[in-house]
Amino acid sequence: MIGNICMGVDLNRNFDFNWGQASSNVVCMETFHGRGPFSEPETAIIRDILLEHSDRLELFLDIHSFGSMILYGWGTGVLPPNGLILHLVAVQMAHAIDAVKMSWNADYVVGNAALVLYQASGTAQDYGKVAGVELSYTYELPGFRFGLGLFGFLVDPDFIEQAGFETWEGIKVGARYVRDNYKAKRGL
């Protein structure tokens, strides 16, 4: 904190994968990555859960607002070895959301986070992948009625239930893919 003016950490820059490379070490920047990887209790708890259960996790979703996007790593723009599967599953999730979304919101965009938005390091989706979760994504939820700039983050309370419903449709598709893939791998 600089004289009570700036405080806080961008939690989605505080994970220990490429930490500090495409983020800021300036505390007043909105992409401030913190004093070190996992310096914040929230990211440390997520790390601990991922590591404790890595042998049985197949899908990790880091849910943000806003933008109507499903993003995957790597935050550098390089695709992981399973990039095609990441993309195909994300497209299926996006289609499920688009089928029930409010007509005024844009269709979901799917792609590598760095190629769709910008390079970022220390992200939850990248760390999820490093921790062993094959399908690791960031959902950027929709804004309300063409939310632009900061107004996209200010969601009308009447839209929250709808946003949850839409998001759940996408999550169900991802969960069904994991279930079906599990069965196929084991011949069930």
N, C-alpha and C positions, 0 to 999 in steps of 0.2 A: 504494500500500500504506500502511495506517495501522498503524505499529508492528508489522509482521508478522502482523496479525490478518486483514486483508482484502486479497486480491489476485485478479486475474483480470478478464476482460472477457467479457460475454455476446456471443459472436461473432455471434449472430443479432440484434444491435442495432448492429453496427459497420459496416454498409454505408452508402454515401452516397446514400440516398434517404429523405427525411424524417428524417434522422439527428437524434437527440436530442429528438424531439417526444413520443413515447410510450415512453419508456425513462427510465433514471435516470442522473444525473450523480454519484450517491453511490457511491463505490467499494465499499462494503460491501453494496450491493443486488445481488440476483441478475440484475437487468436493467441493470446498469451498462454503458453503451454505449461506454466507452473514452474516451480523451483527445481523439479526433477520428475522423472517418470513415477507415476502413482503417488505423487505428493498429496493428492486429495483423497479423503476417505471413500468417496463414491467410486472412484476408479480402482482403488485398492480392493474394495469389496467385490466389484465385478471381476477383477483379476482372480481373486481367491475362489469365487464360485466357478469360473471357467476352468481353472486348474484342478479343482476338486472333482469336477464332474466331466472332465474332458473325454474320458473313455466312453461316455454315453450321450454326448451332445452332438446333434447333427445339424441344427439350425440355430443361428444367433441373429437376433434383430435388434439393432440400435435405432430407436424410434425418436425422430426429431420433428421439428416444424421449421420451416415450411417449404413447399416447392413442388409437391406431387411428383416425387421421384423415388425410384428404388435403385440404390447405388451399391457397388461392390468394389473391392480393391484390385489392385493396390493403389494407395493414395498417390503413388509416384507416377501412375499412368501405365506401369508394366502390368500385364495380366498374369494372374496365377495360373498354374498348370491346368486347373479345372475351370478356366475362364468361360469356356463354351457352356458348360453345365450351369455355372453361376448365372450366365446371361439368360439361358433358356428358362430356368426356374423363375427368375425375376420377371421375365416377360409374362409367364403364366400368372404370377401373382398380380402383376399390373393389370392384365386383362380382366381378372376377377374384380378388381377394384373399379376399373373403368366401367364395368357392366352395371354397377349400382351407384356410381357417384352422382352428385348433383350436376345437372347439365351445364351450369355456369363455370364449373371448374375444369381446368385443362386435363387432358388425358395424361396419365403417368408417363414419365420419361424413364427409360431403363438404360443403365450403362456403368462403365467404370467411373468412379467418383472424380478422378483427375481429368478425364476426357469430357465428362458432362458438365462439371462445375469448375474445379481448380485443384491443383495439387495440395495435399494436406498430409501431415505426418502425425504420428501418435494417436491415430484414430481408433475408435472402438471396433469398427468393422475389420480393420487390418489386424488388430490384436486378437480378435475372435478367431481369425484364420490361423494366426501364429499359434494360438493355444490349442489348435486341433479341430476346430469346427469347420467342416468343409464348406458349408453354406452360411456365409457371414455377410450380412447386409446392413445398410442404413436405409430406413424408410424416412423420407421427408414428406410429412403429411401435408395435405392441401391447406392453403389459406382459405379465407372465407370471401366469396364473391370477388375473385380476381385480386386477392390481397397483394399489394405492392409494397416494397420496402419494409419498413418496420410494421406497417399495418397488417402484413401477412401473419405476423406473430400475435396480433391482437385478435383473437377469435371470438366471435359472438357466441355467448353461452348456448344459444339455441342451435348452433352448428356442432357442438361437441358430440352429442349422441350420434349424429349422422357420420361425423368423421370416424368415430369409433366403429360404427357398423361397417363402413367402407373398408377400413383397415383390417378388421377381423376377417373379411372375405379374402383378402390377400394372404393373411396369416394361415388361414385354413388350407389354402392351396399349397403353401410351402410345407405345412405339416403333413398333408396327404402325400406329397412327393417323397418326403422322408420315410413315411410309413411304407409306401409302395416300394421304394428303393431297398429298404431294410428286408422286406419280404422276398424281393427278387434275389438279393444277395444270398439269402439262406434257403432259397428254393421252397418257400412257403406258399 
